[in-house]
Amino acid sequence: MPGTRHKILGHVFSGFCTKMNRTKQLSSADENMETPLKRCLNTFDITLLGIGHMVGAGIYVLTGTVARDLAGPGIVLSFLLAGMTSMLAALCYAEFGTRVPKAGSAYVYTYVSVGEFWAFVIGWNILLEHMIGAASVARAWSGYIDSILGGVISNYTVEYVGELHEQLLGRYPDFLAFAVCLSYTCVLALGVKGSAMVNSILTLVNLAVMALVVIVGFYYADLDNWTLEGGGFLPYGLPGVVAGAATCFYAFVGFDSIATSGEEARDPAFSIPIATIISMTLVCFGYILVSGALTLMVPYWAISPTAALPEVFTTLQLPWAKYAVTVGALCGMTTTLLGSLFALPRCMYAMAADGLIFSFLGKVNKTTQVPLINLAVSGLSSALIALFFDLEKLVEFMSIGTLLAYTIVSASVIILRYRPEITPLLREDSSLSEAATPTSGVIEFGVGPAGRLKPNYAWLEPVCGKCEPGAAVSASVFLFSCFGTGLCLHLHWGSEDARNGTWWSVLLTAFFIAVLCACLVIIHAHEQNKNGLGFAVPLVPTIPAISILSNIQLMVHLNTLTWMRFMIWMAFGLLVYFLYGIHHSKENDSATSYSVLLGSGSGGKMRWGSIGAPGTRRASSDTRPIIDEEEVAQ
């Protein structure tokens, strides 16, 4: 009996592991373009969608908070660091956008390259990211209006409703933020083209206001505010700059809405990379210039954390500039809110379409071609969060999921770039030429050179020569991520020992760096697959590897309480996955997984046949690519 029990448990756990690691198969280019959503967005629409999603509360609210409490004038470096790190991840998103023009962004990319479990983890965190993103912007929108009106809304609410005294909750229930979320949800329900037009108009107004702020700000600049007389350029030191960058990441998270629009773009292979690069560049320079102008106009400690720019122009006795900034701020926060509420239901739709969350969330309205049910769920969830929770806590909570998604997408670019391409082998053979369908005969497939060692790296054969094509690269990416985490934790907690040159700290740092370099060498030693890429990340694996380390470094600087809240959210997610998603996944009915297609990795040939055909491996469906066992034996 114990032996039988162990066999049963072993079979169950083996099946679970297989399901958790199965990957979503890439379809042909024509199949990828098929969608129940409406492909109507051009490059201009998508670019302004990305800019509008990024330039909102980040510039009008977050700038004041970070400058006053975290980085001082060093916020310029914080935005530069966060922008550069985001750009690395954005390039990875752009490459995937050309490969997989589907809604879901990082969720779909992870599903294609890493596996189902990690795809669910990323998707679950993207849902949280956009829900909190929409809620926090709605709360900032409300706070901005309240600040302009002299606190009338907050005072009235506290007087007649009362205060909330829990630590995680806001000071009072924000009914205006609740109403704003629901209102813009209704706007998005009208259709993607109409909402994109509204977003474009508001974004252009916002960009004009930003230009005005920069011009006026540098005209009234006082360099003493960046010197020791005004507190110095780095009053909180370099740790403050890094901590500020971790928070400023919130200002750049909107670029993944560009990738999310892939299923509604007319020409995603062209529009997504172009829109990503243009929007990231403009937004990064915009943030740096505005934050620089702000901290030059007044000392950092005198900046208002809720309405920084209007208060500064009031101090300078420029009421016309204050009103212009108010208009820009409301437009900017509106487009950010629209961006979050646009991306959230698309990701929910992608997960529901794959069966990992409840299927009714994947239904698309035939008239508007918008997933109306999950849009309603998304809007209501965001509105409830905005009603009760505190803005600062929401921003911290959102950063973890965002950084984790960026990390895994960067790793996925490396994995998929070194994954071999499987193509049919065409032969002048009557028995094969008649095999027009999977059930009529046997078709041989060949595995491309990608994922195999380059000839000049033959000396690595003893290390990874016996691995399946691409397996050594996947293992190296995993080790790079693990040891990169170890290095970042060591430098965070043992930074003083490292600076003092303590022998064990220096030795441990050297060990981590040596392992990371070895992983990169192993990855670089393999052939890449760039076939069919409209846009390719340059300098792979170096740029994605730097992106991985940068994201991990920023995650390490988030506080412990934020990580605890993240774990609670993940616990709920794992319950959904193991009780529902793993059993209802559409991949349960799919033909095969990528690992089966690769077979032994040595023969490089597969056959496509029907169940029960001689020399075939029995499958769970009627037809599937299978391995020719006689060739494997040879």
Salt bridges, closest charged atoms under 4 A:
ASP45 OD2 - LYS193 NZ 2.57
ASP69 OD1 - ARG68 NE 3.11
GLU95 OE2 - ARG99 NE 3.60
GLU95 OE1 - ARG417 NH2 2.51
GLU116 OE1 - ARG22 NE 2.80
GLU129 OE2 - HIS130 NE2 3.98
GLU163 OE2 - ARG171 NH1 3.35
ASP174 OD2 - ARG139 NE 3.85
ASP256 OD2 - HIS130 NE2 3.64
GLU264 OE2 - ARG346 NH2 2.89
ASP354 OD1 - LYS24 NZ 2.69
GLU444 OE1 - ARG427 NH2 2.93
GLU444 OE2 - ARG607 NH2 2.63
ASP628 OD2 - ARG607 NH2 3.69
GLU629 OE2 - ARG617 NE 3.53
GLU631 OE2 - ARG607 NH2 3.50
